């Protein structure tokens, strides 16, 4: 059933873990739970008119929107089998929405620009290929801000709240655990109390009985959370969550709490 928490024509917002490069598409066994989740997620959502993805794999000094009418593929990974570079996701872009979002950001004193040349990176095309394989919903991306300041990404989300009245799907495409060495460490299948502590903290911040101001401040101060820097040596995979939570302006529901690459990861829906 579609999500009933949002009335018709109101944005739906999701933060999830996009997996390890193209591995979900290539049949990797450690992505089975994630693939099942991605394939079933649209049944929990209304069909959107457009999809806006905040990808962990795009950083710019100025908030930048992908504005081409037919974005090409941008294979921003390396060392995978040849078939990983033949994955195609020919969804149309949405130049009109990109322009409106750029204007909205600038109205809120956040410098913004359009990039008509860049293509879809794997933070978009891997999950959307599982969710909407027909590639018939217009899609675009919004960059993170270079320097990775958490307060700046909370402000970015706040500036997007005017979009809440539109039938769009906003996706924060990151990974709630992103320690590359731990992903491939021998014996990684064992329990990981440090990761559990951080994932539990994220669930409490996003879904618990807190005010919006408290949630936002906790995410600004995320480095104080249990095992924060163990889970995120660099925070680019966490910051899409900051944008989503600030934009939503309400508590989330936990919609995924399972293993990806043998590490616990979570996803949220507003």
Secondary structure, DSSP 8 states (H G I E B T S, - for coil): ---SSS-TT--EEEEEE--STTTTTTT-GGGHHHHHHHHHHGGGS---SEEEEEEEEEEESSEEEE--SS--B-----SS-GGGGS--------HHHHHHHHHHHHHTT--EEEESS--B-HHHHHHHHHH-TT--SEEEEEEEETT--HHHHHHHHHHTGGGGGSSEEEEEEE-S-B-HHHHTSTTTTS--HHHHHHHHHHHHHHHSS--HHHHHHHHHTGGGSTTHHHHBSSGGGTHHHHHHHHHH-S--EEEEEEEETTEEEEEEE-
